[in-house]
Structures are given as structure tokens and as C-alpha cells.
């Protein structure tokens, strides 16, 4: 039995969806960011960064979305959540997920997490003001260069798809119209209709 530490509306939704798609046994452990539970001594033993997701396995705990997503796909090969028999396509999936983690999510974090990179209030305000443009630029790259369609890698669904879905769901909250990216908007609509995605969203809503 795996245990996924998550917070509603966080990037951990991607790992949650992947688990729901995989058929692997798992349980959810909700972290209340409002109560700063992610900084508790107990949780920091799992993830010293104090962030989600963290996936507890029989061998130890994995952190960082790209690693967790790849692990889930490799642990449930029958679910066909990654191109496991094609090293190049697997690498392309990992490249996409790394772009989401290291570029898109970091750009988004500049909205409210400026203290990670600076100390002055003026710097926080400047980063927050720049964030929408940076996010627009990131999604333009996905729309025009990285997205193959109808799924991220083309005809086959992979764990890159719930990761893109999760990030796409944040656009409205920062004043960006997903309709500006037609392929991504269509992808978001289709992924949201998947039964596993609906189950994950419902589970997180009931845990809130």
C-alpha cells in the first residue's frame, strides 16, 4: 500500500490522478497548508523541502512530481502510463515533466513564494507582477512546441497528461484564459472527463 501526501489544488493532484489511473493500492494523507502541517517534524522526515507530493513506498519515500510520476508508471506497466518500451519517448515524457516542474511551476511560485529567491518586499512585488507574463510564455511554448496532441506525447496517454492538466487548472486563478491556448484547452476538457480524474478530484474535494 502506497501513501500519497497531498494538499488540495496543489501539484500533488497529478500524482494522485496517476495513482488513480494505475490500479495500484494507495491511501491519501492530506496536508493542511493553512495549519503549516507541511513544516511539521513528522512530515519533514518524509520530505525535508516541506512540500507536496511525497509518496511513501515499501522502500522509502519519493519526492518531486517527475520522479513520482515515473515511478507510478513503471510500477504499473499494465496501465500503460508511459512509453516504457521506447527510451526516446520515455525521455521526451521526462523532459516535458521536468519543464513543468522546473520552469512552469517555478514561474507560478513567483506569485506568492518570492521569499524563496529574495528578501525585499519590492522584489516580491516585482516577481508577482511578472508572473502572468512568464506563465503565458511557458504555456505558449507548450502549445506551440511541446504538445503533440491529442495527448502530450501524441496518441497515447501518459503521466505527462495529468501533470499538464493540473497546471492548466491554475490558469484561471491568475487571470489567464485557457482559451488562448486551443490545444491545451481541448486537452484540459478531455482529461477532466476521464473517470480516474473525476475520482481524484472528488476525493480531494471531500478531504478539504
Secondary structure as UniProt FT lines:
FT   STRAND          2..6
FT   TURN            8..9
FT   HELIX           12..22
FT   STRAND          26..30
FT   HELIX           33..35
FT   HELIX           37..39
FT   HELIX           41..44
FT   TURN            45..46
FT   TURN            48..49
FT   STRAND          54..57
FT   TURN            58..59
FT   STRAND          60..63
FT   HELIX           65..75
FT   HELIX           77..79
FT   TURN            84..85
FT   HELIX           87..99
FT   HELIX           100..104
FT   HELIX           105..109
FT   TURN            110..112
FT   HELIX           114..116
FT   HELIX           121..141
FT   HELIX           142..146
FT   TURN            152..153
FT   HELIX           159..168
FT   TURN            169..171
FT   HELIX           172..174
FT   HELIX           178..180
FT   HELIX           182..192
FT   HELIX           195..207
//
